[in-house]
Amino acid sequence: MKRREAFAIGGTILVGAALTELLERWTAPSPPGTRRGGSTIGVMELERIEAATVCLRHWDERWRMGTRRKAVIGQLSEVSELVEHRQRPDVQQRLFAVMAELARVVGSMSFDSGDHGTAQRYYSLSLRAVRYAGPEHSSFGVRVLADMARQMLDLHHPEDALDITRLALDQAASLGAPPSVRALLRTREGWSYAHMGRVASFERTVGQAQDLLAREEGPAPEWSQGFDEAELAGVVGARYRDLGRSLERPESERFALKSVEYISSALERRGTGRGRTLDLIGLGRAYAALGEGTESARSVRAALGSGPGLASGRVRRRLHDWYVESAALHKNPDTAAIRDELPLTLLATP
């Protein structure tokens, strides 16, 4: 990938064997470096770039579009220019590590805004940078693969998500990744099975994720520390709801009840933020599947009052899903009130 192509907007989404083969090549060990000599930047400048990257990483979710994304792309462009010049090997590796993180941030911002072509392009750039950042950063590549699997699930390509997740699981095993990382990947695997309607495989994988998370003792990478019992319960609950939608009663009702149980458990453990907002919407969708309009509306109303997480593109897409799925409950006054409101506010065409 040429640098000018990497910074382009949009593009075709790679799927199937073309995507998997490309990822396998980019996650292979990097060739030995041959660059020697001095660097064009000093230690203080390098530390400034690394500190700025930490700040960009922690930007609040509500700033994941617009000018903030342009700012991250600007920082990434600066770093990309630096790695094209001769640097000492240690400096070069640190720059590639920064490049990998910035590219993943832009990929996540683009994914959140629904720009999947750009998101995949930047995730791919991040993987390529990790390859040259040194072995101590290899686990970051697992995170990027997990993000790419999540993107494929959002695009309804569960087979591709499963292939990417298995590649990430192989990487995690070779690196001796902690249980929380492997548990997160097992949820991606289970999510794929849920999209395929493979109930037994889904429940088996969920059990593996729960067992792994219960074994977490030592330090985990910063990026996986947000994956806890609340997140696991929320994901499992949402997938039970999805499974139930493809089945006839009474199985569909049984899975919808399981969804309510798991998501309610997640909400008991949640703090504030986008995760809680998504869980509340997910709970509203589960109640809608059960035909309980008042409870469904109560959950969605709580989500609408949950704060800045509503600016997220993913949140708005899940609200649209609820709007579609709640159509059969339009005679319920509580449901009808929110359905009348959403097209004028959060679901209004920009």
C-alpha positions as CSV (number, residue, x, y, z in Angstrom):
1,M,0.0,0.0,0.0
2,K,1.5,3.3,-1.1
3,R,1.2,6.1,1.4
4,R,-0.9,8.3,-0.9
5,E,-3.3,5.4,-1.3
6,A,-3.4,4.8,2.5
7,F,-4.6,8.4,3.0
8,A,-7.4,8.2,0.5
9,I,-11.0,8.2,1.6
10,G,-13.5,5.4,0.9
11,G,-12.8,2.5,-1.5
12,T,-13.8,-1.0,-2.0
13,I,-14.2,-3.4,0.9
14,L,-12.1,-6.6,0.6
15,V,-13.8,-9.8,1.6
16,G,-13.3,-13.5,1.3
17,A,-10.0,-15.1,0.3
18,A,-8.5,-11.9,-0.9
19,L,-8.9,-10.3,2.5
20,T,-7.7,-13.4,4.5
21,E,-4.6,-13.9,2.3
22,L,-3.7,-10.3,2.6
23,L,-4.0,-10.4,6.4
24,E,-1.9,-13.6,6.6
25,R,0.8,-11.9,4.7
26,W,0.8,-8.7,6.8
27,T,0.8,-10.7,10.1
28,A,3.8,-12.7,9.1
29,P,7.2,-11.9,10.8
30,S,8.8,-8.8,9.3
31,P,12.1,-9.2,7.3
32,P,15.2,-8.1,9.1
33,G,15.9,-4.4,9.0
34,T,18.8,-3.1,7.0
35,R,18.8,0.7,7.7
36,R,21.7,2.1,9.5
37,G,22.9,5.6,10.4
38,G,21.6,8.6,12.3
39,S,18.0,9.9,12.7
40,T,16.3,13.0,11.4
41,I,14.5,13.6,14.7
42,G,15.8,13.8,18.3
43,V,14.6,12.0,21.4
44,M,12.5,15.0,22.6
45,E,10.7,15.2,19.3
46,L,10.0,11.5,19.3
47,E,8.7,11.6,22.9
48,R,6.4,14.6,21.9
49,I,4.9,12.5,19.1
50,E,4.4,9.5,21.4
51,A,2.7,11.7,24.1
52,A,0.4,13.3,21.5
53,T,-0.6,9.8,20.3
54,V,-1.6,8.9,23.9
55,C,-3.8,12.0,24.0
56,L,-5.4,11.1,20.7
57,R,-6.0,7.5,21.9
58,H,-8.0,8.7,24.8
59,W,-10.3,11.2,23.1
60,D,-13.9,10.8,24.1
61,E,-16.2,8.7,21.9
62,R,-18.3,11.7,21.1
63,W,-15.4,13.2,19.0
64,R,-15.0,10.3,16.7
65,M,-15.9,12.2,13.5
66,G,-15.3,15.4,11.7
67,T,-12.4,17.7,12.5
68,R,-11.1,15.4,15.2
69,R,-10.6,12.6,12.7
70,K,-8.7,15.0,10.4
71,A,-6.4,15.9,13.3
72,V,-5.5,12.3,13.8
73,I,-4.9,11.8,10.1
74,G,-2.7,14.9,10.1
75,Q,-0.6,13.4,12.9
76,L,-0.4,10.1,11.1
77,S,0.7,11.8,7.9
78,E,3.6,13.5,9.8
79,V,4.7,10.2,11.3
80,S,4.4,8.5,7.9
81,E,6.8,11.0,6.4
82,L,9.3,10.4,9.1
83,V,9.5,6.7,8.7
84,E,10.3,7.2,5.0
85,H,13.6,8.8,6.0
86,R,16.7,7.1,7.4
87,Q,16.3,6.6,11.2
88,R,18.2,4.6,13.8
89,P,16.6,1.2,14.1
90,D,15.2,1.9,17.6
91,V,13.7,5.2,16.5
92,Q,12.3,3.7,13.4
93,Q,10.5,1.0,15.4
94,R,9.1,3.5,17.8
95,L,7.8,5.5,14.9
96,F,6.1,2.4,13.4
97,A,4.5,1.7,16.8
98,V,3.0,5.2,16.8
99,M,2.0,4.9,13.2
100,A,0.2,1.6,14.0
101,E,-1.8,3.2,16.8
102,L,-2.8,6.3,15.0
103,A,-3.9,4.3,11.9
104,R,-6.1,2.1,14.2
105,V,-7.6,5.2,15.8
106,V,-8.6,6.6,12.4
107,G,-9.9,3.1,11.4
108,S,-12.1,3.0,14.4
109,M,-13.3,6.6,13.8
110,S,-14.2,5.7,10.2
111,F,-15.9,2.5,11.3
112,D,-18.0,4.4,13.8
113,S,-19.1,6.9,11.1
114,G,-20.0,4.0,8.7
115,D,-17.2,4.7,6.3
116,H,-16.1,1.1,6.0
117,G,-13.9,1.4,3.0
118,T,-11.7,3.9,4.8
119,A,-11.8,2.0,8.0
120,Q,-10.5,-1.2,6.4
121,R,-7.8,0.8,4.7
122,Y,-6.5,2.3,7.9
123,Y,-6.8,-1.0,9.9
124,S,-4.7,-2.6,7.1
125,L,-2.1,0.2,7.4
126,S,-2.0,-0.3,11.2
127,L,-1.2,-4.0,10.7
128,R,1.6,-3.3,8.3
129,A,3.1,-0.8,10.7
130,V,2.9,-3.3,13.6
131,R,4.9,-5.7,11.5
132,Y,7.9,-3.3,11.6
133,A,7.4,-2.0,15.1
134,G,9.3,-4.8,16.8
135,P,8.2,-8.0,18.6
136,E,7.2,-6.2,21.8
137,H,4.3,-4.6,19.8
138,S,3.0,-7.8,18.2
139,S,0.1,-8.1,20.5
140,F,-1.3,-4.8,19.1
141,G,-1.8,-6.6,15.8
142,V,-4.2,-8.9,17.6
143,R,-6.2,-5.9,18.6
144,V,-6.4,-4.7,15.1
145,L,-7.5,-8.1,13.8
146,A,-10.2,-8.1,16.5
147,D,-11.4,-4.7,15.2
148,M,-11.4,-6.0,11.6
149,A,-13.4,-9.0,12.6
150,R,-15.9,-6.7,14.3
151,Q,-16.2,-4.7,11.2
152,M,-17.0,-7.8,9.1
153,L,-19.8,-8.7,11.5
154,D,-21.2,-5.2,11.1
155,L,-21.1,-5.7,7.4
156,H,-22.9,-9.1,7.7
157,H,-19.9,-11.2,6.6
158,P,-19.6,-13.7,9.5
159,E,-17.5,-16.2,7.5
160,D,-14.8,-13.5,7.0
161,A,-15.1,-12.5,10.6
162,L,-14.6,-16.1,11.7
163,D,-11.5,-16.4,9.5
164,I,-10.0,-13.2,10.8
165,T,-10.8,-14.2,14.4
166,R,-9.0,-17.6,14.0
167,L,-6.0,-15.8,12.6
168,A,-6.1,-13.5,15.7
169,L,-6.4,-16.5,18.0
170,D,-3.4,-18.2,16.4
171,Q,-1.4,-14.9,16.9
172,A,-2.6,-14.7,20.5
173,A,-1.6,-18.2,21.3
174,S,1.9,-17.8,19.8
175,L,2.4,-14.6,21.8
176,G,1.1,-16.2,25.1
177,A,-1.7,-13.5,25.3
178,P,-3.5,-13.2,28.7
179,P,-6.9,-14.8,29.2
180,S,-8.8,-11.6,28.7
181,V,-7.4,-11.1,25.2
182,R,-8.4,-14.7,24.2
183,A,-11.8,-14.3,25.9
184,L,-12.4,-11.2,23.7
185,L,-11.5,-13.1,20.6
186,R,-13.8,-16.0,21.6
187,T,-16.7,-13.5,21.7
188,R,-15.9,-12.5,18.1
189,E,-15.9,-16.2,17.2
190,G,-19.2,-16.7,19.0
191,W,-20.6,-13.6,17.4
192,S,-19.8,-15.1,14.0
193,Y,-21.5,-18.4,14.9
194,A,-24.6,-16.4,16.0
195,H,-24.8,-14.7,12.7
196,M,-24.7,-18.1,11.0
197,G,-27.4,-19.5,13.3
198,R,-25.1,-22.1,14.7
199,V,-26.5,-22.2,18.2
200,A,-24.4,-25.1,19.7
201,S,-21.1,-23.6,18.4
202,F,-22.2,-20.2,19.8
203,E,-22.9,-21.5,23.3
204,R,-19.7,-23.6,23.3
205,T,-17.6,-20.5,22.4
206,V,-19.4,-18.3,25.0
207,G,-18.6,-20.9,27.6
208,Q,-14.9,-20.7,26.6
209,A,-14.9,-16.9,26.8
210,Q,-16.5,-17.0,30.3
211,D,-14.0,-19.6,31.5
212,L,-11.0,-17.5,30.2
213,L,-12.2,-14.3,31.7
214,A,-12.6,-15.9,35.1
215,R,-9.0,-17.0,34.9
216,E,-7.6,-13.4,34.4
217,E,-5.1,-12.6,37.1
218,G,-2.1,-10.8,35.9
219,P,-1.7,-7.6,33.9
220,A,-3.4,-7.4,30.5
221,P,-2.8,-5.0,27.7
222,E,-4.4,-1.6,28.1
223,W,-6.6,-2.1,25.1
224,S,-8.2,-5.3,26.5
225,Q,-8.8,-4.0,30.0
226,G,-12.2,-2.7,29.0
227,F,-13.3,-6.2,28.2
228,D,-14.8,-7.3,31.5
229,E,-17.8,-9.3,32.8
230,A,-20.2,-6.4,31.9
231,E,-18.9,-6.3,28.3
232,L,-19.1,-10.0,27.9
233,A,-22.6,-10.2,29.3
234,G,-23.8,-7.4,27.0
235,V,-22.3,-9.0,23.9
236,V,-23.7,-12.5,24.7
237,G,-27.2,-11.0,25.4
238,A,-27.2,-9.2,22.1
239,R,-26.3,-12.4,20.3
240,Y,-29.0,-14.4,21.9
241,R,-31.5,-11.8,20.7
242,D,-30.1,-12.1,17.1
243,L,-30.4,-15.9,17.3
244,G,-34.0,-15.7,18.5
245,R,-35.0,-13.6,15.5
246,S,-34.2,-16.4,13.1
247,L,-36.3,-19.0,15.0
248,E,-39.9,-19.8,15.5
249,R,-41.7,-19.8,18.9
250,P,-41.2,-21.0,21.5
251,E,-37.4,-21.1,20.8
252,S,-37.4,-17.4,19.7
253,E,-39.0,-16.4,22.9
254,R,-36.6,-18.5,25.0
255,F,-33.6,-16.8,23.4
256,A,-35.2,-13.3,23.7
257,L,-35.6,-14.0,27.5
258,K,-32.0,-15.1,27.7
259,S,-31.1,-11.8,26.0
260,V,-33.0,-9.8,28.6
261,E,-31.3,-11.8,31.3
262,Y,-27.7,-11.2,30.0
263,I,-28.1,-7.6,29.1
264,S,-29.8,-6.8,32.4
265,S,-26.8,-8.4,34.1
266,A,-24.5,-6.2,32.0
267,L,-26.3,-3.0,32.9
268,E,-26.0,-3.8,36.6
269,R,-22.2,-3.8,36.2
270,R,-21.9,-0.9,33.7
271,G,-20.8,2.6,34.4
272,T,-21.6,5.4,32.0
273,G,-20.5,5.7,28.4
274,R,-21.3,4.2,25.0
275,G,-21.3,0.6,26.3
276,R,-24.2,1.4,28.6
277,T,-26.1,3.2,25.8
278,L,-25.7,0.3,23.5
279,D,-26.9,-2.1,26.2
280,L,-30.0,-0.1,26.9
281,I,-30.9,-0.1,23.2
282,G,-30.1,-3.8,23.0
283,L,-32.4,-4.4,25.9
284,G,-35.1,-2.4,24.2
285,R,-34.7,-4.6,21.1
286,A,-35.0,-7.8,23.2
287,Y,-38.2,-6.5,24.8
288,A,-39.5,-5.6,21.3
289,A,-38.9,-9.2,20.2
290,L,-41.0,-10.3,23.2
291,G,-43.8,-7.9,22.2
292,E,-43.4,-5.9,25.4
293,G,-43.8,-2.4,24.0
294,T,-43.8,-0.5,27.3
295,E,-40.6,-2.2,28.6
296,S,-39.0,-1.7,25.2
297,A,-39.8,2.0,25.2
298,R,-38.6,2.4,28.8
299,S,-35.2,1.0,27.9
300,V,-34.8,3.1,24.7
301,R,-35.9,6.2,26.6
302,A,-33.2,5.6,29.1
303,A,-30.7,5.2,26.3
304,L,-31.8,8.6,24.9
305,G,-31.0,10.2,28.2
306,S,-27.6,8.6,28.6
307,G,-25.5,11.5,27.4
308,P,-22.7,12.0,24.8
309,G,-22.7,8.4,23.6
310,L,-25.6,9.3,21.3
311,A,-23.2,11.1,19.0
312,S,-21.7,7.7,18.0
313,G,-22.6,6.4,14.6
314,R,-22.9,2.9,15.9
315,V,-25.4,4.0,18.5
316,R,-27.5,5.7,15.9
317,R,-27.5,2.6,13.7
318,R,-28.7,0.5,16.6
319,L,-31.4,3.0,17.3
320,H,-32.5,2.6,13.6
321,D,-32.6,-1.2,14.1
322,W,-34.9,-0.7,17.1
323,Y,-37.1,1.6,15.1
324,V,-37.5,-1.0,12.3
325,E,-38.0,-3.9,14.8
326,S,-40.6,-2.0,16.9
327,A,-42.9,-1.3,14.0
328,A,-45.3,-4.1,15.1
329,L,-45.6,-2.3,18.5
330,H,-46.7,1.1,17.1
331,K,-50.0,0.9,18.8
332,N,-48.3,1.0,22.2
333,P,-48.4,4.7,23.2
334,D,-44.9,4.6,24.8
335,T,-43.4,3.0,21.8
336,A,-45.3,5.2,19.4
337,A,-44.0,8.4,21.2
338,I,-40.4,7.4,20.6
339,R,-41.0,6.3,17.1
340,D,-42.5,9.6,16.3
341,E,-39.6,11.4,17.9
342,L,-36.6,9.6,16.4
343,P,-37.1,10.5,12.7
344,L,-37.1,14.2,13.7
345,T,-33.9,14.0,15.9
346,L,-31.3,11.2,16.0
347,L,-32.5,9.5,12.8
348,A,-33.0,12.6,10.8
349,T,-31.2,12.6,7.5
350,P,-28.2,15.0,7.7
